[in-house]
Each structure stands twice: as C-alpha cells, then as structure tokens.
Amino acid sequence: MSNNPYAIRPTQQSLPRAGRGTYPQEHMTGQTTSKKCAIPRVMPNSNLDVKELLKQETYRQDEAQYLGFGDPGELSFASNSAASVSKGPATVVSNNHGFEWVELYFDSVNRNRVTTLANGDIAWSINNLNNSQGISSIIGIVLEPFYFPKVDVDPTLPDFFYYRRVFIEIVGTGSQQSILGPNGQRFHFECQVSNANGQAVLLTPIRSTFYFTQPLIELTTFQLRFTVPKTDIFTLTPKVVPIYEGTVEILSLTTGGFGYNPIRFTITTPGVSTNIIGLIGALTAPGVAAFITGYVSNDAATNGSVNNASGVFITNVIDATTFEIAGIDATAVNAQFSATMFVAKNRIAIAARFLSVVTKITNHVSISDVS
C-alpha cells in the first residue's frame, strides 16, 4: 500500500453498483461527514471575478429594458468586455432617465369654451394650469373618482345610466393608444356609476391608470369624451353623454310691471334650456342648489336674497327657459334685471396625474455603481 497520505483508498461508503445493494447511510439521512468545498469567487490563475461579472450583466440588461427608453447601448457599463473587468466594484454609465408626476385639477368652471357639451365633450388647457407649458413624453394617466351631473330622463323610461357604466376617451391620443371596442368604440377608462339617485352621479374608474403603448410627445389640451352603452344592446355602439352647462346668464321676469312671488327668472344664454336644472315641474325638496351673482334691482332686500353667498334653491321649473325660487318675494321689483347663475350639481372637477419620462434625475432609484 502506498504511503502517500493523499492517495484515494477504497471505502465501504462508495456508491453501490447499479442494481445491487443500498445507498449509504449519509444519502438516506441527508447527513455527511465530508467537508464542504467552497466555490472560489475568483477562478484559479485568472483576474476575473465571476460574481461581479454576473452582477454586472444583470444590471446592464435590467437598466436597458426598464430605464432606457432609447438605445440600450447608452446604458452600458464602462466596459462590456469580460476580459477587461477586474475584481472590485463595477462602474455604470447612466443616462439619467427618470419618471416625473404632474398633478393637475380640472374644474369645469375653467374649461375651454371650444367644445360642445351636448356632444359629451369637455376640454381644458393644460398650459393655463401647468405654468404655461404642456406635458411631454406621457406614458400614463391616472384619474381619481369624481362627480358628474346626472342626465334626467322621463321617469317612465329606463335610467340614462341603466348599465351603471360610463366610458371616458382622451381625445387626440390616436386609435392605437386606447382600448378598442366594437363598431369603432375606443376609450381609456371604464367607470362604475354610483349615487344614481342623486343630482350628480359618482364615476369611479374601474382601473384608475391607463398606460400608453408609446409615449405621447406632448399634451397641451386635455379633452375628454363621455359615452355609455346604448340601451339597445344589439347595436353595440356607444351613446354620448350630454354634459350640462354650469354657468348661464339669467333675467328676472315681471308681471304687470312688478316681479313675481316667488321670483322667476328666464335663461338667456343661447342654446341653453332649463334641462340643466331638471325636468319641468316641481323639483324634489329642497330643490337644486344655485349661486347667483350680479343681481342689482331697485329693491335692496330682494338683491340680498338673490345674491346670497350661501346660495339658493331652485324649486320649480316652469318651462324650457323659466324657473322660480321659492322664498324670495320680488313684488317690490319694478323691472327686469340680469344676473349670472351657477348650477352647483353641474360642476365637474377631476384630479388627474400624468406620468412622464424625463431626461433628468428624479426620485427614481438610479444605478450609479454596483457594490
């Protein structure tokens, strides 16, 4: 027998030949008396650090895929050659791409006047809200729940929001940058309708965030179009949701040279009728809240009641242009006087968040080195 202490000697714990015997005890119990051999990080006779090479490659691929938004080569490490990488930290060349949120509050009181509300369209100027500049490289938009004026219909007919769903399209983003439906339908948000018995319904986006397949180069106008599924389900085409005007011009009426008791007004804004208030007839108590300003008649007491800063309740719709406000006696008024009225239930106020890609360092996690 050799005197070499390192010579391999046969042992009874060697694995048996195929088909004979059993496995050694250490394989059955999971216990072994042999010493574990650590795998060296640095290969013998080499200056390559295998762990650092693998880590470097992982970070390079991840950053190119998720943070680049451009040529992955711009996000490469100082050297992509494995032979030139030595032990120690690897250095990353970053292109400083980041993500930035822009949060804006869109109120129908300050909307653009270029869209037709009756067609379900409402728009705002982003420049007016965002320090005279648009929003660029948008990859996502978030909408929060908001109230929307209920569309009144004859009580003998199905509710306008019968299906309890409203679709919102961001106009001008392109047909391929939206959710597509049958017969040319496209939208970006599907909203659940609640508070259906109120004067305004609550719209809650089922999925609050929409991500675009390609970044929007720039958005200077935020225009939304509202639709609902048609009552005739067999057509499968969307139906626009008419949006009620919120602010109108009005004129007090007289009879026999004096005002009415209760006071009556007519809407003088062209193309607007009392459907912005409700159906013809007495309104459900206490009525529809409104705020009137600029009413200056010959009677100070009437002026104070009409211009009440806390608002008034419209209680009755007389016809397509005329309504009255209970509790205000205008018999001391001797002529017709104009004013401006805001119908509170028709206000639409939407909080929106825009996610943009920017070429500057933001609050994202940036990979500057690999430790």
C-alpha positions in Angstrom: 0.0 0.0 0.0 1.3 3.4 -0.8 2.5 5.7 2.0 1.0 8.8 0.2 -1.5 10.3 2.7 -3.4 11.8 -0.2 -3.9 8.7 -2.2 -7.5 7.6 -2.8 -8.4 4.5 -1.0 -11.5 2.3 -1.5 -14.1 2.8 1.2 -17.3 0.8 2.1 -19.3 4.0 1.7 -18.8 4.1 -2.0 -22.0 4.1 -4.1 -23.0 0.5 -5.0 -23.0 -0.8 -8.5 -26.3 -0.4 -10.4 -28.9 -2.9 -9.3 -27.1 -4.0 -6.2 -27.1 -3.0 -2.6 -28.5 0.2 -1.0 -27.4 3.8 -0.8 -25.0 4.6 2.0 -26.4 5.9 5.3 -25.4 9.5 4.6 -27.6 9.6 1.5 -30.6 8.2 3.4 -30.3 10.6 6.4 -29.0 13.7 4.5 -26.1 13.8 6.9 -22.5 13.6 5.8 -19.2 13.8 7.4 -17.4 15.1 4.4 -16.1 18.7 4.4 -17.8 21.2 2.2 -15.7 22.7 -0.5 -16.4 26.4 -1.2 -16.5 27.6 -4.8 -14.0 30.3 -5.2 -15.2 33.7 -6.5 -12.1 34.2 -8.5 -11.2 31.4 -10.9 -7.6 30.0 -10.5 -4.9 31.7 -12.4 -7.3 34.5 -13.5 -8.1 38.0 -12.6 -11.8 37.6 -13.4 -14.4 38.0 -10.6 -17.3 35.7 -11.7 -19.8 37.1 -9.2 -19.1 40.7 -10.3 -19.4 39.7 -14.0 -22.8 38.1 -13.4 -24.0 41.1 -11.3 -22.8 43.5 -14.0 -24.7 41.6 -16.8 -27.9 41.5 -14.7 -27.8 45.3 -14.0 -27.0 46.0 -17.6 -29.9 44.1 -19.0 -32.4 45.4 -16.4 -31.5 49.1 -16.9 -31.6 48.8 -20.7 -35.1 47.2 -20.5 -36.8 49.4 -17.9 -35.0 52.7 -17.7 -33.5 53.3 -21.1 -36.4 54.3 -23.3 -33.8 54.5 -26.0 -30.7 52.8 -27.2 -29.6 50.1 -24.7 -26.0 50.9 -25.6 -26.3 54.2 -23.9 -26.8 52.3 -20.6 -23.8 50.1 -20.9 -21.1 49.7 -18.2 -17.7 51.3 -18.5 -16.6 48.2 -20.4 -18.7 45.3 -21.8 -15.6 43.1 -22.3 -15.4 40.4 -19.7 -11.6 40.2 -20.2 -11.1 43.8 -19.1 -13.2 43.5 -15.9 -11.1 43.1 -12.8 -12.1 42.4 -9.2 -13.9 45.1 -7.3 -16.9 47.4 -7.9 -18.2 47.8 -11.5 -18.9 51.3 -12.7 -22.2 52.1 -14.5 -22.6 54.9 -17.1 -26.2 56.2 -16.5 -28.2 58.3 -19.0 -30.2 59.9 -16.1 -33.6 59.0 -17.4 -36.3 59.4 -14.7 -40.1 59.5 -14.1 -42.0 62.6 -13.1 -45.6 63.0 -12.0 -47.5 66.1 -12.9 -50.8 66.5 -11.0 -53.5 68.9 -12.3 -57.0 69.7 -11.2 -59.5 70.2 -14.0 -62.6 72.2 -13.0 -65.5 72.7 -15.4 -65.7 76.3 -14.3 -62.4 77.0 -16.0 -62.9 74.7 -19.1 -62.2 75.7 -22.7 -65.3 77.0 -24.5 -64.5 75.4 -27.8 -66.1 72.0 -27.3 -69.8 71.2 -27.5 -71.0 69.9 -24.1 -74.1 68.4 -25.8 -71.8 66.0 -27.7 -70.3 64.7 -24.5 -67.0 66.6 -24.9 -65.3 68.8 -22.3 -61.8 70.2 -22.5 -59.2 72.2 -20.6 -56.0 74.0 -21.5 -53.1 72.3 -19.8 -50.9 75.3 -20.4 -53.2 77.5 -18.3 -52.8 75.2 -15.4 -49.2 74.0 -15.8 -47.2 77.2 -15.7 -47.8 78.0 -19.4 -46.4 74.7 -20.7 -47.7 71.4 -21.9 -46.7 67.9 -20.6 -44.3 65.9 -22.7 -43.4 62.2 -23.1 -46.5 61.0 -21.2 -46.6 57.2 -20.6 -49.5 57.0 -18.2 -52.5 58.9 -16.8 -54.3 58.4 -13.5 -57.9 59.6 -12.9 -59.5 59.8 -9.4 -63.2 59.3 -8.8 -65.3 62.4 -9.5 -69.0 63.6 -9.6 -70.8 64.0 -12.9 -74.2 65.7 -13.5 -77.0 63.2 -13.8 -78.8 63.1 -17.1 -82.5 63.5 -16.4 -85.0 61.4 -18.5 -88.7 60.9 -18.4 -89.4 58.8 -15.3 -91.3 56.3 -17.4 -88.1 55.5 -19.4 -85.0 53.5 -18.3 -82.4 55.5 -16.5 -79.7 57.0 -18.7 -77.1 55.2 -16.7 -79.0 52.0 -16.7 -75.9 49.8 -17.2 -74.0 51.7 -14.5 -71.1 52.2 -16.8 -69.5 55.3 -18.4 -66.6 55.3 -20.8 -64.1 58.1 -21.0 -62.0 58.7 -24.1 -59.0 61.1 -24.0 -59.5 62.7 -27.4 -56.5 63.1 -29.7 -54.3 60.3 -28.5 -54.9 58.1 -31.5 -56.9 54.9 -32.0 -54.0 52.6 -31.3 -53.4 54.3 -27.9 -56.7 53.3 -26.4 -58.9 50.3 -25.5 -60.8 49.3 -28.7 -64.4 48.1 -28.8 -66.9 47.0 -31.4 -68.1 49.4 -34.1 -65.2 51.8 -33.7 -65.6 52.4 -30.0 -62.5 53.4 -28.1 -61.9 54.6 -24.6 -59.2 54.8 -21.9 -61.3 54.5 -18.7 -64.4 52.5 -17.8 -66.1 53.9 -14.8 -68.6 52.4 -12.4 -71.6 54.6 -11.7 -72.9 55.0 -8.1 -75.1 57.5 -6.3 -77.6 57.0 -9.1 -80.4 58.6 -7.2 -78.6 61.8 -6.5 -78.5 65.0 -8.6 -74.9 64.0 -9.6 -73.6 60.5 -10.0 -70.2 59.3 -8.8 -67.9 58.0 -11.5 -65.1 55.7 -10.2 -62.6 54.3 -12.8 -62.5 50.5 -12.6 -58.8 50.7 -13.4 -57.5 54.1 -12.4 -54.3 54.1 -14.5 -54.0 53.9 -18.3 -50.6 53.2 -19.7 -49.8 54.2 -23.3 -48.1 51.8 -25.7 -45.9 54.7 -26.9 -45.2 58.0 -25.0 -47.4 60.9 -26.0 -45.0 63.5 -27.4 -46.9 66.5 -25.9 -50.3 67.2 -24.5 -51.4 70.8 -24.3 -55.2 70.2 -24.2 -56.9 67.7 -22.0 -60.2 66.8 -23.8 -62.5 64.1 -22.5 -65.5 62.4 -24.3 -68.1 60.6 -22.2 -70.2 57.8 -23.6 -72.4 55.0 -22.3 -73.6 51.7 -23.8 -76.7 52.2 -25.8 -80.0 50.9 -24.3 -80.5 48.9 -27.5 -77.8 46.4 -26.7 -78.0 44.8 -30.1 -76.3 47.8 -31.8 -73.3 47.7 -29.5 -72.5 51.3 -30.3 -71.7 53.9 -27.6 -74.1 56.8 -27.0 -72.7 60.2 -26.0 -73.5 61.6 -22.6 -74.7 65.2 -22.8 -72.9 67.5 -20.3 -75.0 70.2 -18.7 -73.7 73.8 -18.8 -72.9 75.1 -15.3 -72.8 78.8 -15.7 -75.5 80.7 -17.5 -76.9 84.3 -17.8 -80.4 84.9 -16.5 -83.0 87.7 -16.4 -85.7 88.3 -13.8 -89.3 88.4 -15.0 -92.2 90.7 -14.2 -95.9 90.6 -14.5 -98.0 93.7 -14.6 -94.8 95.8 -14.2 -93.6 94.0 -11.0 -91.7 90.9 -10.1 -93.2 87.5 -9.2 -93.8 86.0 -5.9 -91.9 83.7 -5.8 -89.3 85.3 -8.0 -89.0 84.0 -11.6 -86.0 84.0 -14.0 -85.5 83.0 -17.6 -82.3 81.7 -19.0 -80.9 84.0 -21.7 -77.7 82.1 -22.7 -78.2 81.0 -26.3 -78.8 77.3 -26.8 -79.3 76.5 -23.1 -82.6 75.4 -21.6 -83.9 74.5 -18.1 -82.9 70.9 -18.6 -79.6 71.9 -17.0 -81.7 72.2 -13.8 -84.2 69.3 -14.1 -87.4 68.1 -15.7 -90.3 70.5 -16.0 -92.4 70.7 -12.8 -91.8 71.0 -9.1 -88.4 69.7 -8.0 -87.8 67.3 -5.2 -87.3 69.2 -2.0 -85.3 71.2 -1.1 -84.6 71.8 -4.8 -81.5 72.3 -6.9 -78.7 74.5 -5.4 -77.6 77.5 -7.4 -75.4 80.6 -6.8 -76.5 83.9 -8.3 -74.3 87.0 -8.6 -74.6 90.4 -10.1 -78.3 90.9 -9.5 -78.9 94.6 -8.9 -82.6 95.7 -8.9 -84.4 98.7 -7.3 -85.0 96.7 -4.1 -82.1 96.1 -1.8 -83.9 93.3 0.2 -84.5 91.3 -3.0 -81.0 91.9 -4.1 -79.6 90.5 -0.8 -81.8 87.4 -1.0 -81.0 86.6 -4.7 -77.2 87.2 -4.3 -77.0 85.2 -1.1 -73.4 84.0 -0.9 -74.6 80.7 0.6 -76.7 80.0 -2.4 -80.4 79.5 -3.1 -82.6 76.6 -4.1 -84.4 76.4 -7.4 -87.7 74.8 -6.6 -89.8 74.7 -9.7 -89.1 74.5 -13.5 -91.9 76.4 -15.3 -91.0 75.7 -18.9 -88.0 75.2 -21.2 -86.5 78.6 -20.2 -88.2 79.7 -17.0 -87.8 78.7 -13.3 -88.6 80.0 -9.9 -87.0 80.2 -6.5 -89.3 79.8 -3.5 -89.0 82.1 -0.5 -88.0 85.2 -2.4 -90.7 87.8 -3.0 -89.9 90.1 -5.9 -93.1 92.1 -6.0 -91.2 95.2 -4.9 -89.0 94.9 -8.1 -90.3 97.2 -10.9 -88.3 96.0 -13.9 -86.3 93.1 -15.4 -82.7 92.7 -14.2 -80.0 90.4 -15.3 -77.6 88.2 -13.3 -75.2 85.3 -13.7 -76.1 81.9 -12.2 -74.0 78.8 -11.5 -75.9 75.4 -11.1 -73.8 73.6 -8.5 -74.7 70.0 -9.4 -73.3 70.5 -12.9 -69.8 71.1 -11.7 -67.2 68.6 -12.9 -63.9 68.6 -11.1 -61.3 65.9 -12.0 -58.0 65.3 -10.3 -55.6 63.8 -12.8 -52.0 62.6 -12.6 -49.7 62.4 -15.7 -46.6 60.2 -15.6 -43.8 61.5 -17.9 -40.3 60.3 -18.9 -37.7 63.0 -18.3 -34.0 63.2 -19.1 -33.0 64.3 -15.6 -32.5 62.7 -12.3 -35.8 62.4 -10.3 -36.8 60.4 -7.3 -36.4 57.1 -9.0 -33.7 54.6 -7.9 -30.7 55.3 -10.0 -27.9 52.7 -10.5 -24.7 54.6 -10.2 -22.5 51.7 -9.2 -22.6 48.0 -8.4 -21.2 47.0 -5.0 
